[in-house]
Each structure stands twice: as structure tokens, then as C-alpha cells.
């Protein structure tokens, strides 16, 4: 990472609350906000600035453009004119210029201009992730319908029934749970479902995964160990948990730490269990900074010199080469890819 980019990213990250308040005040002068809109609007600006900071830190224009693309779809869903969205980007650029050193505002302006170009492009629709070519298309559609209808009981009975009738756990995870979770994210991004509905659906899948543990764990284990963790604040950790479960099914000892485990705790676990691989996941770009801290801590620990670092998640999938920039050894595009990298190349870790 470039030293200037790191410094600029840190400056925007550390001042984002004050910047967000000024952006909000400037925007509201021409576009008065209702009281009930203020908190949501403020949080949206914070979100935008966080993406901008991470995009600059990791020298990746696409990180910020991805956020703008997402915001554009929401504006279209709520019939917000593009000119208002463009005006907001201009205000963000002006506020940064007026409050931060010139080298910061000049670098940030380039990223914001790229975002404005994306905003000006005609809105495109993201196709449904579940399609008729999928191996378990009908089962995925049925399971998604149960989740969207908040029918937890039927969703659970459906999955348990599939397993008892011979569908493998690995197929359940990779051909039902994974595509359904991604489709839920697409529906939320389009504004078709609320974040509450998405979180409910995810919690149901996590519950069903726990119900499958009797089918999952094996008595015979290899000497290989895997640790899975997310950066602090990362709420989208279900994909990494799926990887950990499948690795367990393959006979590895797994230590799934999830999110919000202190960095020193992650490193301590790696050392104590003698793990050969650590899997790290990030969905949102603003969690990359925390993920980089974990990687740096692992790299600087002598006892972890042989540990391989695998990263995955939406933010890496949409930004080619980012996994190298953050310092990982491997990138996995999905559950099957992650399992193949971890277990299919044993010589790498011996």
C-alpha cells in the first residue's frame, strides 16, 4: 500500500463523523430533511465516507464505485432524482476540500469523480443469483420462499428432509445455503427486502446449520487445524462459518472465532492449536482496515510464520487483486473454492 494512500484513508476515517455532519448540513440547505430522515441520512453519509477511506487506503477505485452502484439502486428504488445523488457526491468532495489538507482532498477528489461517473451511467439491473442451471435450483427456490415468508419451521423441516433423503451436507451448503444467502443480499441491495428481513433469514439458516451438526462432525480427525475469523464489526460471517463446517466434515479440527474476537486472541488461537491455515472474511469494504490488522499481526508473529492466509467475501470477489494488496496468500471465490484450496493442496501446508 502507498504511504500517501494510507495517510489519506486514515484522515478521512478518523474525521468521518465531523465530515458527515457538515455534508448533511450543506445538503439540507437545498434539500430540507424531515426529522425522521435525519439519522438515516447521516448514517448513509458515514457509510459513504467509510467506503471512500477504505478505497483510498487500498488504492482501489472499484471499492468506492461499488458503493456508489449500490446507492444508485436504492435512489432508483425510492424515486430519488439522480441530480440529487450527484449533488451529494459534489458536497462530499467540497467538504473534504474545505476541512482537510490539500493532498488529501486532491487524492479523494479522483475517487469521488469515478463514483460520479458510475452514478451518471444508466442504472443496470443485477440478475437473480439463483437460476435454472443451478444443481439444486428448485430446492434453493423453495428454501428462499420459506425464508422470505418467515416460515422458519417449514424451512427447517425442508432442509432436514433433504439430508435424511440422501442430499449431502456439502451440497446443502454449497448449492442451497450459499446461493440463497447471496440472493438475499441482492434483494436487499435492490431494496426489495429490508435489512431486518435479511437478518431474519440469515438467523434461520444459522439455526438450521446448528441442527445439522449431528450429521456433520466426525470422530476421526487429521492433524490439520483451521481457524476462521472476521474483522471487528463484520456482521456477515455466515459464509466463513459454512467453510469451517465443511472443513470439519473433511476431518480437520476447526476453530471458528467469528467476528469481534480481539486480534491477540486470534493469534493466540493460531499458536495454541498449531493451525496451518487461517480463513478471513469481509463483506463490507469498511471492514478491510480491521482485517489488515489481523493479517499484519499474524505476519509479525514468529510462531505463525508457516500459517497460510486465505481471504474471501463479497468485497474481494468484486475487486480483483485486492487480496494481494491486503497481504493474503490465497483468495477463495466461494465455499467450494475455499475448501479446495484448504484441503485439496495438502502439500502446501505440510
Long-range contacts (C-beta under 8 A, 24 or more apart in sequence): 1-57, 1-58, 1-59, 1-325, 2-59, 4-103, 4-107, 5-56, 5-57, 5-58, 5-59, 5-107, 6-57, 7-104, 8-56, 8-57, 8-103, 8-104, 8-107, 8-108, 9-53, 9-54, 9-56, 9-57, 9-58, 9-289, 10-53, 10-57, 11-100, 11-101, 11-104, 12-49, 12-52, 12-53, 12-56, 12-96, 12-100, 12-104, 12-108, 13-49, 13-50, 13-53, 13-57, 13-289, 15-99, 15-100, 16-46, 16-49, 16-50, 16-53, 17-46, 18-99, 19-45, 19-49, 19-92, 19-95, 19-96, 19-99, 20-45, 20-46, 20-49, 22-95, 22-99, 23-88, 23-91, 23-92, 23-95, 26-91, 26-94, 26-95, 27-87, 27-88, 27-91, 30-87, 31-84, 31-87, 44-71, 45-88, 45-92, 47-286, 48-92, 49-92, 50-285, 50-286, 51-285, 51-286, 52-92, 52-108, 52-111, 52-112, 53-286, 53-289, 54-285, 54-286, 54-288, 54-289, 55-111, 55-285, 56-107, 56-108, 56-111, 57-288, 57-289, 58-288, 58-322, 58-325, 58-326, 59-325, 60-319, 60-322, 60-325, 61-110, 61-111, 61-114, 62-318, 62-319, 62-320, 63-285, 63-288, 63-315, 63-319, 63-322, 64-111, 64-112, 64-114, 64-115, 65-114, 65-115, 65-118, 66-285, 66-315, 66-318, 66-319, 67-115, 67-285, 68-115, 68-116, 68-118, 68-119, 69-118, 70-189, 71-119, 72-118, 72-119, 72-123, 73-123, 73-126, 73-189, 73-190, 73-191, 74-189, 74-191, 76-123, 77-190, 77-191, 78-191, 82-119, 82-120, 85-119, 86-116, 86-119, 86-120, 89-115, 89-116, 89-119, 90-116, 126-186, 126-189, 126-190, 128-183, 128-186, 129-179, 129-182, 129-183, 129-186, 130-179, 130-180, 130-183, 134-175, 134-179, 135-171, 135-175, 136-167, 136-171, 136-175, 136-176, 139-167, 139-175, 139-176, 140-175, 140-176, 140-179, 140-180, 140-183, 143-176, 143-180, 144-180, 144-183, 144-184, 147-180, 147-184, 147-200, 147-201, 147-204, 147-205, 148-193, 148-197, 148-201, 150-197, 150-200, 152-204, 152-207, 155-204, 155-208, 156-204, 156-207, 156-208, 156-211, 159-208, 159-212, 160-208, 160-211, 160-212, 163-212, 163-215, 169-212, 169-215, 169-216, 169-245, 169-246, 169-249, 170-246, 170-249, 172-212, 173-242, 173-245, 173-246, 173-335, 174-246, 174-334, 174-335, 174-336, 177-205, 177-209, 177-238, 177-242, 178-239, 178-242, 178-334, 178-335, 180-205, 181-205, 181-238, 181-239, 185-314, 202-238, 205-238, 206-238, 206-241, 209-241, 209-242, 209-245, 212-245, 216-245, 216-248, 216-249, 217-248, 217-249, 218-248, 218-249, 218-251, 220-251, 221-251, 221-252, 221-253, 222-251, 222-252, 222-253, 224-251, 224-252, 224-253, 224-276, 224-343, 224-346, 224-349, 225-252, 225-253, 225-254, 225-255, 225-273, 225-274, 225-275, 225-276, 226-252, 226-253, 226-254, 226-255, 226-275, 226-276, 226-277, 226-278, 226-279, 226-342, 227-254, 227-255, 227-256, 227-257, 227-266, 227-269, 227-270, 227-273, 227-275, 227-277, 227-278, 227-279, 228-254, 228-255, 228-256, 228-257, 228-258, 228-278, 228-279, 228-280, 228-281, 229-257, 229-258, 229-259, 229-261, 229-266, 229-278, 229-279, 229-280, 229-294, 230-258, 230-259, 230-260, 230-280, 230-281, 230-282, 230-287, 230-291, 231-259, 231-280, 231-282, 231-287, 231-288, 231-289, 231-290, 231-291, 231-293, 231-294, 232-259, 232-260, 232-287, 232-290, 233-259, 233-260, 233-286, 233-287, 233-290, 234-259, 234-281, 234-282, 234-283, 234-284, 234-287, 234-290, 235-259, 235-283, 236-281, 236-283, 236-284, 236-313, 236-314, 237-281, 239-281, 239-283, 239-312, 239-313, 239-335, 240-279, 240-280, 240-281, 240-312, 240-313, 242-335, 243-279, 243-312, 243-332, 243-335, 243-338, 243-339, 243-342, 244-279, 246-335, 246-339, 247-339, 247-342, 247-343, 250-339, 250-343, 252-342, 252-343, 263-293, 263-294, 263-297, 264-297, 266-294, 266-297, 266-298, 267-297, 267-298, 267-301, 267-304, 270-298, 270-301, 270-303, 270-304, 270-307, 271-301, 271-303, 271-304, 275-307, 276-306, 276-307, 276-308, 276-349, 276-350, 277-307, 277-308, 277-309, 277-310, 277-342, 277-349, 278-307, 278-308, 278-309, 278-310, 279-310, 279-311, 279-312, 279-332, 279-338, 279-342, 280-309, 280-310, 280-311, 280-312, 280-328, 281-311, 281-312, 281-313, 282-311, 282-313, 282-314, 282-315, 282-316, 283-313, 283-314, 283-315, 284-314, 284-315, 285-315, 287-315, 288-315, 288-322, 288-326, 291-326, 292-326, 292-327, 295-326, 295-327, 295-328, 296-327, 299-327, 306-349, 308-348, 308-349, 310-338, 310-341, 310-342, 312-337, 312-338
